[in-house]
Amino acid sequence: MSNLPISSSNKSIVVLPFVNMSTDVENEYFSDGITEEIINALTTVKGLKVIARTSSFAFKNKNIDVRSIGQQLGVSTVLEGSVRKAKNRVRITAQLISTDDGTHYWSKNFDRDLEDIFAIQDEISVHIADQIRENFGHLNIQEHLIEAPTQNMEAYDLYLKGRYQHLMWDGQGIANAIELYEQCVAIDPSFALPYFGLAYCYAMAGSWGNNKDLLQMSEEDLSKGFNLDKHSYVGYFSKATLSFWGQWDFIKGHEFFQKAIELNPSYTEAEEGLCELYTAVGYFEKALWHTDNILRINPLSPNHYFTKANIYYLKGDYTKALECIETSLSINPDFTHPLALKQLCLILSKDYEKLNDFLDQTPLAERPEECRVLYKLVNPEDKIDIDISGVSSMIKEDSGGSLFPWQLFLLVHLDKHEMALDFLEENIRMRTGQIMNFMNIPLLKPLHQYQRFQDLVQVVFRRELLPPHREINLQITPSKALMSEAEIDMVLEVSEKGMKEEKWFQNPSLTLRDLADKMNISSNKLSWLLNERIGQNFNEYINGFRLEDFKENALNPANSHLTLLAIAYESGFNSKTVFNVFFKKVEGMTPKAWLRSNQI
């Protein structure tokens, strides 16, 4: 297997959805679950950029060249594989591939009992992290990246099914997830994750309409989950969701979103929740900073682009909002949130022609007739033929269920301001979805002149109810030295002796962990030493010794009967490509050209 060094220090990876090779197509939930577990495990390695699940799954069932994937996501490596599950056995194949040239760094097959599933996931994750470290530079890697969350495989199987439904992110998916999570905790009450899944589902279901029974159930499941696992980032995300969306508690929501991100900086769901919180309270610049940070590791998420578009819409920058909307829809043309937001932005941009064409051509458009009437009311100077005589019946017949409060917008721009304020007050009391952004919703500006509106702003957003508005700290904390100067000198001396006298480098299968064992130090310390003090990754360091050994042997007349490749293999190189590319990188010419120029 190749260990070709890459000059880039881009320590990054996307884990593509593992292919379901089982005879039962319904086992898709299992292969998806394995993929997500490995993604989550790798995100615990600090300094490793791991593409988030949404962007990874954008490539599901698509046969796209890894080089193209690398360019789209800005990553140096791709992990792909397959899962075959049959009764109590599982077979997993995995391979790590360079996005630069398609080189395979590592591959392995695992045939195990299903009870070993967590050990397999851990082994794959550690192997992958090791390979990236050996080829791209220092990473501090724990001995284990995955711990078994349950010993009950039936419960784990139900959890993966529930999670599969949960990630549908729609009403039916959430309802199905609740049923499966409930079955899961009934089988294994000591399994924390399904409690947190239930807490999130109940929080979201209860927050639309202020269903206090569901919100209370979310509280209870959170308590049960945290009694089992006090350091779950998934748990803190669920707790933040309940506080923010369910209770409009911005301080607690902020605290718990921050805690989830602290526990897992790559958990984009929590950071997006933080963006939505900052948006609601009007901290737009902080919200935009976090959306850009999210998109660095989740660049193919339509939801993140909608979140960014919503910030620009509330700021009054409709051009930038529409740009983000188009990007969101280019990823998922059927995503209803940006479709509805596009309608509002076109109204406020005073572009009826585009709006009318969009409504005619978009079956999923939200309230098209109300939208046209609202355009006429907001832009009365625009001489367009729209009948607004039926607007009163539109308001009366509005049964809710839309992303945006069209009934409220129509009341405002019909100058029925007292009725609009009544509507707004009631929906704030009910904590209805997007109404949380009411302080900055552009279409509500005519209400700003009223004391009732200002009183509502004070009730929800007075200063003592808001999180601190500190500037984002962009300073990078310098890494701490892992070894003393005396220890560094001792290790380098041991290494020099081993390479010179025992020629450790001639072992073509030598790994960083193997070399660390020979030196009697941890692999993390050795990785740090090579990267920070010598300025090389592991493969560059070892191949440097191999290269010098090759040159010495190639110039030795006693070896004239051997090919250059045979001499390279004897020096420890394990592939022709690795040898030729590394040689040319260091010497600036091919091995043959070098030999000719150095022979007397």
N, C-alpha and C positions, 0 to 999 in steps of 0.2 A: 504494500500500500504506500502511496506517495506521501512524502512530507515536504512538498515543494514550498519554499519560503516565499512570501509575498512582501514586497517592499512597503506596502501600505500598513498603517497601524490601525486600520479600521476594524476594531474588535466588535463585530456585529453579525447578527444571524436572523434569518426568518425560518420558522418551523412550518413547513407546508402541511396542510391537512393530511394525515396518514390515510392511505387508501384502504377502504373496507374490502378485504379479500374473502370475507366469510360468505358461505352459501346463502345466508339469510341477510337480505338487504336491510332489514330492520336493525341490524347490528351497527348501523351508521353512527348511532349515538355513542357506541363504545369506542370506535376509532377516533371520533371527534373528541371524546373525553380524554383519551390517551394523549392526543395532540395538545390539548389545552393544559394538561398536567405538566408536560415537558416544557411548554412555553412558560408556565408559572414558575417551574423549578429554575429555569435559566435566568429569569428576571431577578432571582436572589443573588446572582453573581454581580457584585458592584463593578462598574466599568465596562460591562458587556451590554451593548445595545441590542435589545431583543424586540423585534417587531411584534406589535400587539395582535391579539387573536383576530380582530375584525379585518385588518389588512392581510393577514396570513390567509384567512378563509376566503378572501376575494379571489384566490387562485384555485379554489376547490373545483375539481373536475375539469380543469383547463390544462391543456398540454402546451406549456409555454417554456421556452428555453431559459435556463437558469441565469444566463447573462442578461437577458431582458428583465428578469425579476430583480436582479441585483441593481440594475440601473433605475428601475421604478422605485425601489425601496431604499436605495443607498446602503446596501449591505454587502459584506464580503463573502458570506457563506450562506448556504441553503441546507437545511436538513429535510430530507424526504424519506418516506418509508411506507410500510403497509402493516396491516393488522389482520390476522386470521384467528377467529375465536370459534372453538368447537367444544361444546360441553365444558369440561373443566380444564381444557388446555388452551394455550394461546401461543401464537407464533408472531413475532414482531421482527421486521427487517428495518434497518435504518442505515442511511448513508449521508455523510457530510460532504458537500460539494462546493468548490470554489466558484464564485460568480464571475471571476476574472477570465477563466479559460476552461471551466468545466472539470478541472482536476478533482478526483476523489481523494479526500484526505483520509477518510475512515469509513468502514462499513462493517456491519456485523448482523448475524441472525440470532434470534433468541427463541428457543423452544422451551417453554416452562409450563408448570401448573398455574392455573389462574390465581391461586393463593400467592404466587410470587410476583404479581403484577406491579406492586410498588417497588420491589427490589429491581425489577427490569427498568422501570421508569427512572429510578435513581441512577442505575448503572449507565443508561444511555445519556442522561443529562450530564453526569460527571465526565464521561468520555468526550462528549461534545465540547464542554468547557475546557477540558485539557487540550484538545486539539486546537482550539482557537487560541489558547494561551501559547502553545508551542509555535504557532505560525505567525501570531500578530503581537505578542507582547504580554506583559505581566497582567494577571488577574489573580485576585485572592479568592481561592476556591475552597469551600468547606469539604470535609470528607464525605458528607452526604447532603444532597440537595432536596431529597424527598423523604418524608417520614410517613409511615402508614397511618392514615387518619382513622381507620377502622380495621378490625380483624374479620369482620363479617362481609364476605364477598357478595352475598345477596343484597345487603344494604348498600354496598358500594355500587352495585349494578343499578339499583333503583335510583341512587343519587345521580348517576350519569344520565339516566333517562330523564330525570327531573330537570337537570341542568340543560339538557338538549332542548327541552320544551321552554324552559326559562329564557334561553337565548333567542327564542323566536320574537321576544319583546312585543307581543301583542296580547290582547285580552284572553284569547283562547289558550295561547301558550302559557300565560301566567296561571290560568285556572288549572291546566293539566299539570303544571309544575307543582302547584300546591298539593294536588292529590298524590303525586308520586313522592314528594318530600314527606308528606304525612305518613305514607306507608313505610318510608325509610326509617323515620324515627321510631315508629312502632316496633320495627324489627330490631333496631339497635339504638336505644336511647342514649348511649354513650358516644355517638357519632355527632360531632359539633356542626359540620358543614351544612347538613340539611336544615338545621334550626336557623342558620343564617340565611339560607335560601328562602325559607318560609317567611322570615322577618322582612326581607326585602320585598317579596311578593305581596304580603299583607300591607306593608307600608305604601307601596305604589297603588295598590287597589283601593286602599282606604283614603289616600290623599286626594283623590278625585271625587269630591263630594263630601269630604270630612266625615267619613264613616268611622265613628269612634270605636265601634266594636272591633273592626279590622285593625285599627291603629293599636288598640289594647292588646290584641293577639300578637302583633308585631313586637311590642314591648316584652311580652311574656316569652316569646321564642328567642329574643335577643338575650334575655336573662339566662335562659337554659343553655344557649350556645356559649356565652362567655363563662359560665360556670365550668364548662369543659375545656375551653381554649381562650385564655385571656389575651392572646397576642395575634388574633386572626385579623388580617387586613380586610378580608371579605366581611368579617363581622363588623368592623368599624365602618366599612362602606354602607352596610345595611343600617347601622345605627345612625349614620349621617343622613341617609335617605329619609329615615323616619323623622329625624329632628328638623331637617330642612323642608322637605316636601309635605310631610304629614303635619308638622307642628309650626312651621314658619319660624323656627328658632334658629336665627342666623348665627348666633354665637356658638351654640352647641354643634350645629351643622358644620360650621367652619372648623371647630376643634376636631371633630370626628373625621371629616374629610382629610384634614392635615395628618391625623394619626394614621389613617389608611395609607396615605402616600408615603409617610415616613417609613412604614413597615414594608412597603413595596413601591418604590419610586416609578416603576413601569406600569402600574395599575391605572390604565387610562380612564376606566369607568369612574374611579374616585376623583381623578383630576378634572374630568369633564363636569362632575357634580360640583366641584369647587368653582369652575368657570361659571356655571349656571347661578351659583350663589352670588359670586362677585357681580354678575350681570344684573341680578335682581336688585341689589343694593346700590348699583350705580358705579361700582369700581371698574369701569370699562377697560382701562389700560392694563390692570392686573389680569382681567379676564382674557384679554387678547394675548398677553404674554403666555398665559397657560395654554390657550388653544394652539399657539404656535409650537409650544413645547410638546404637547400631545401629538400634533401632526408629524413631529420628527420621528416618532416610533409607531404612529398609526396613520400613515399618509393616505390610506385608501378607505377611511371611515366616512361614509356619507353623513353620519350623525354629527361628527366633529365639525365638518364644514357647515352644517346647518347651525350648530351652536355659534360658530364664528359669524355666520351671516346674521344671526339674530342680534348679536352684539352691535354690528354695524347698523342694522335697521333701527335699533333703539337709540343709537348715537345720531341718527339722521343722515348717515352716509349710505344712500340707497344704491349708488353705483358699485361700491365695494360689496355691499350686501348681495347684489345680484350676481356679481362675479363668483362669490362663494356658493351661492345657490346653484349656479350652473355647474360648478365643480361637483357639488353634492349629487346633482341629478345625472351627471355624466357617469357617476359610479353606480347609482341606483335610480333609474328613471321613474320608478314607481313609489318612491319615498314621499309620502303625502305631506310631511312637515315642510320641506322646502317648497313644494308645490304651492301650498297655502301662503307661505311667506312671500313667495314671488308675486302673488296677486296683490298683496298689500304694498309691496315695494313699487309695483307698476302703477298703482293708484297714486301713491305719493310722488312718483317720478313724473306724473302727468303724461303718461304715454298710453292713450286709450287704444291706439291701433294695435300695439303689441299685446295689450291686455285682452282685447277682444279676440285676436287670433289665438292667443294662449287658451282662453276659455273655450273657444270652439274646438280646439284640437286636443284638449286634455280631459279625458273622461273622468280622471280622479280629481279634477279641480274642486275646491271647496266652495259651496254656495254661490254658483256662478251668477244667478240673477241678483242676489243681494250684493254681490261684488260689483256688478255693472251699475246698480242704483247708487251704491256708496261712491263709486267714481264720480257720478254726476253731482252728488251732494258735496263732495270734497272739492271738486273742480268746476264750480258753476259757470265760470267764464269760458269753459271749453264747450263750444257749440256742437253738441252731439245729440242725436235723436234717441233718447232713452225715456221710456214711460216710467215715472216714479209714483204713479197713482196707487199702485198696490203695495207700497212700502209698509203701511200700517199692518196689513195682514201678514206680511213677511215677519214683522216683529212679533206679532201674536203667535204665529205658528212655529217660531223658533223653539225647538225642543232641546237645544244643547247638543253636546256630543262632538262639536267641532273643536279644532285646535285653538281658534281665535274667536273672541266674543262678537260675532257679527251683529247681533241684536244691540249690544252696547254701542258699537260704532255707529249704527244707523240712528239710534236715539240721540247721540251727541251731535251728529251733523244734520239732524232735523231740528236742531235747537231745542229739543226736549230735555234740557239739562237737569232738571230736578228728577225726572224719571231715570235719566242716565245715572245720576248720583245714587239713587235708590238701588238701582241694579248693581252698581259697582260696590256699594256698601254691603249688600247681601252676598255677593260673590267673594268679597274679602272675608266676610264672616264664615263662609263655607270653604274658604281656601281653595278656590277652583283653579287648578292648573296654571296656565300662562297668565292669569290675571295677576299673579305675583309680581309681574313686571310693570304694574300699572303706573308707577311713579314716572316712568320714562317712555311709555307707549306713545308714539307720535300722534296717533289719531285721537288721543284723549286730551290734547293740549287745550282745547276750548274749555275744559273743566278746571284748568289750573287757576282761573280767576276767582273761584269760589272758595270760601272758608271751609266748607264741608270737605272739599277735596284736600285742602292743606291739612285739615284735621286728620283725615284718613292717612295721609303720608306720615304724620307725626305718630299716630297710633302704631303703625307697622315699622317705620324706619327711623324713629328718633335715635339719636346717637348712642345712647346706652344699650340699645338692642342690636347694635352692629359690631362686627369683628373689627379689630384694629386695622387702620388703613396705612400700614407701613409700606415703604418702598421695597421692591423685591431685591434681595441680596444676590447679585450675580457673581460675587467673588468666589473663586475656586480655592478651597482649602488645600494647601500643599500636603502631599502624602507623607505620612510619618515613616521614618527609617525603620525597617524591620530587623536590622542587624547592627551591632556595634562595629566600629572600625576594626577592632581586634578580631572579631568573629569573621568579618569580611576577608581580612588578610589570611586567616587560617583556612577558610574555605577555598580561596583562590589557590593557595599553596597545595591543598589536597587535590584540587582539580588538575592543576598543572602536572603534578606527579602522576596522577592516574592516566591522564591523556598521553604523557610522554613515555612512561614505563609500561603501563598495562594496556595502552591504546584502547580505552573504553569506547572511543568514537567508532571503532571498527564494527561494533555491533549494529547492524542495520535496523534493528527493532528497538534501539535505545529510546526511552521516553524521558521526559523531564522528571517524572516520579522515580524512575529507575536511577537516574543520576543523583537525585536528592538522597535516595537511600544509600548510595555508595559514599556520599559525603556526610551522611548522618545528620542531615538537616531536613526541615519540612520543604515540601515542593513549593509552597507559597514564598518561603524565604529565598529559595534558589531562583524562582521566577522573578522576584523583585530585584535580586542582585544582578541578574543578567540584563534586565531591562533598564534599571536605574543607574547602575554603575558601569556596566560594559556597553550599554546602548544597543543591545542585540536581543532578538527573541531566541528561544531555545534552538530552533532549527538553524538559524544563522550562526549561532555560536558553535554548534556541533559540526555543521557542514564546513565551517572555517577550518577546523582541525582535519577533516576529511580531505579538504582541498589541498592543504599543505602536504599531507601524506601522499596524495595522488601525484603531486608535482615531483616530489622526491623520488617516488617509485618510477614515474614515467621517464625520468632522465637517467635512470639506472640502466646501463647496457644489459645487465642480467635479465631484465624484463622485456627485452626487445621482441621476444616471441609472443608477447601478450597484446591483445587489443587494448585500446585506451579504455573502452567500457569495462573490460575485465579488470583492469587496474583500479578503475573507479569503484567497482563492486567490492574489491578487496579492501579498499579504503573505507568502506561502510556505506557508500551511496546505495540506495535501494531501487533506483529507477533511472533509465536513460534520460528522461525529461528533467528530473530533478537535477541530475549532474550537469547536463548541458546548460540549463537555464541559470543555475547558480554560478557555474564557471564563467559564463559570459557576463553575468552581472558584476562579478568581482574583478575579472581580468580585462573585460572589454573586448574579448575576442573568443573564437571557438577554441576548444582544446587542441585541435589539430594545428590551427594557426599558431597557438602559443608554443606547441612542441617544436614546430619548424623554426620559430624565431629564437628558441633557446638551445637548440642542438648545435654543438660545435662542429 
